[in-house]
């Protein structure tokens, strides 16, 4: 074997080894990234999950708003990426606890009974005005001592939460997408899809409640979202009970 042939053979072998090592490294990194994603969402391969669909409060018939449909599609893609399975159920047909399966619950308390139950059980520091009558406080959020009013199409708010049942390490999380309008629900699911890696690094597998602001949805749709802040502590702390007003205090 001449030196030229030997050099060619060694070059081919070295290239093959480099390609194999590169493939192994990429595969390892991809699998590690996938495991982190599965852990954050509580969705190991072939796990079962629950997608709770709300109803459109503007109609008397059982229907889902088109922006909520878009939100469900984005969540379905996340679940599929984890290699898990999903069961879609309506908000009035879920009769089970939480923690056994990862749950994604979409819609505010005015359109989703399941959301009402979750908020009562796990978010005692949150109140949402569900009065359908027009007014400055319509759909307003009260989180702790702060109130967040909606300016439709201009400034709207949505809560994105990852909650767990007690201290059970094996409990599956519940994700809440609770917005003032349907388009804000989609904005929250899109925010989660784009930023879940950063959220996982910051919060790990712990519970959190984030308040997001959707800016100028009439022009930008669900794409322009700002993080108002982490409101986990305020949302988990019960609101103070208002003191009863004595009859004498109303006298002139």
N, C-alpha and C positions, 0 to 999 in steps of 0.2 A: 504494500500500500504506500503510495507516494505521500509526501508531506501535504500536497494540495488536497488530495482526497481525504486525508486524515483531518485536516482543518475543516473541510466541508462537513464531514460526519460529526465532528465535535460541535460545530456551529448549529447543526440541525438538532442534535441532542440537547444542547444548551437552550435553544429556542423552545423546544418541546417542554423542557423542565420549567422554564420561565412561564410558559403559557399555562401549564398545569397548576403551578403555584399561584398564579394570578387568578385562575378559575376557582381554586380552593379558597383563596382569600375573599373573593367576591361572594362566593356561596356562604362562607362563614358570616360575613358582615350582613348579608341579606337575611339569613336565618336569625341572627341576633336582633336585627331590627324588627323582624316579624314577631319574635318572642316578646319583645318589649311592647309592641302594639297590641298583641293578644292579651298580655297581662294588664295593660291599661284599660282595655275595654272589657276584660273578664271573658274573653272569647277564645279559649283554646280550640285547636282544630276539631271540627265536627261538633262543637258545642251548640246548644240550642239557645236562642234568644227570642225576645218578645218585642214586637214593634206595635205600640199602642197608638191607634189612629184616633184623632179627635173628629169633631163634626163642625161643619160650617155654621156658625150661629146666625148667619144672615138668611138661612133657609129653614123652612119647616120640615123638609124632607131630609132623611139621612144622607148627607153629602159631605165631601171633603173639599176644602178650598184648594184651588190649583197651586198656590204657593206651598201649602202643606203637602201636597202630592210631590212637589219638587224636593221638599225636605226629606220625605220618606225615601225617595229615590237615592238621595245622597247618603242617607244612613244605610240603605241596602247595599250600596257599593262598599262602604266601610266594613260591613259585616262579611260580605263575600271575600274581601281582601284578607280577612283573618281566617278564612276557611271554615266559617261557622254557618249555621242554618238559622233561618228566621221564620217566625210565625207572626202573621199580621192579624191583629184583633182590634175591634172597635172599643172605644172608651167605656161603653156601657155593658160590655160582655166579659170583662176581666173580673174573675172572682177567685183571686189567689193572692198570697202574700208576696213579699219581695225577698230577694237574696238567693233563690234557687236558680234563677236564670237571669242573665243580663237583660235589662229592660231599657228601651228607648221610648220615652213618653213625650208626645208632641202636643202643644196647645195649652192655652191658658185655662184658668179654672172656669171661665164662662163657657168653654166648649169641650172640656175634658173632665169628667168626674174622677177619673183616675188621678189626674193632677191635683184635684182638690184633696183627695185622700193622702197623697204623698206630702203635700204641703202641710197638712194638719199634723202628720206624724213626724216629719223631719225638718220642717222649716217654720217653726212657730213665730219667728221674728219677721215674717213676710205677710203683708196684707195687699190684696189687689182689689180694686174697685170694679165690680162686675155689673154695676148699675147701667142698664142700656140707655138711660136718658142722657141727652147731650149735656155737657157741662165741662168745666175746666179739669175736673178730677176723674173724668171718664177713663177707665182702664189704667188709672194711676197706680204706681207701685209705692208702697210704703215698706221700707226695709230698715228696721231699727227706728231711728229718729228721723231718717231722711225720706223725702217724698220725691218721686220722679214722675212728672206729668208728661203726657204725650202731646206732640204737635204733629198730627197726621201728615205723613209724607215728608216731613222736615226733620223732626227729632223723635225717635221712638226707641223704646227700651225692651230688652229681652234678658232673661236669666238663663244662663247655661250652668247646670249643676251636675256634679258626679257625686252620688251619695251611696253609702253602704249601710247595711243592716247591722247596727251594733258593732261589736268588736270581733265578729266572726271573720277570721282570716280567709276562710274559703267562700265567704258570701260573695255573690255576684253583684256588681254595681247597678245602680239605677241612674240613667242619664235623663235629665229634664231639660226641655226646650220650651220655656214659658215666656211667650212674648205678648206685647200689647196688640199686635196685629199679625195676620198670617205670614206676611212677608218677613217679619222679624224672626219667626220660627225658622224659616229657611236660612236667614242670615246666621243664626246660631249654629245650625248644622253645618253650614259652609265654613264657619269659623273653626268649628271642631275638626273638620276634615283637613283644614289647612294647617292648624296649629297643634294637633294632638301630640306630636313629638315634643314640642316645647312644654306643653302642659304636663306631659308625663315626666319630663326631667325636673320640672319645678315642684310638682305635687306628688310624684310617685303614684302609688295606688291609694292615696288618701282622698278623703272627701273634700270637695271645694264647691263654692258657689261664686260665679262670676257675673257681674252686671255689665252688659254690653250696650252700646248706643249705636243705633243704625242711623246713619246720616243721609238725609236727602234721598229717601228711597223712591220718591216720585221721579227722580232723574237717574239715580244710580242703581236702583233695585236693591238686592240684598248684598251688594259687593263692598260697600264702604262701611266698615264696622270699627268702632273704637272701643277699647277696653276702659270702662269707667273705673272699675276696681274690683278687688277681691272682697266680697261681702259675706264670707263664710261665717265669721263670728257673729255679725249682726243678724244674719238670717237664722242662725241656730239658737239665738237667745230669745226667749219669749218676750213679746211686747208687754209693757206695763199695762195693767188693768186700769182703765179710767175710773177715777173716783166718782161715786154717785153725787149728783148735784142735789142739794137740799131744796125743798120747795121755797124756803124763805129767801134763798139767794136770788130768786126771780122777781122778788118784790121791789118796787121802785123805792 
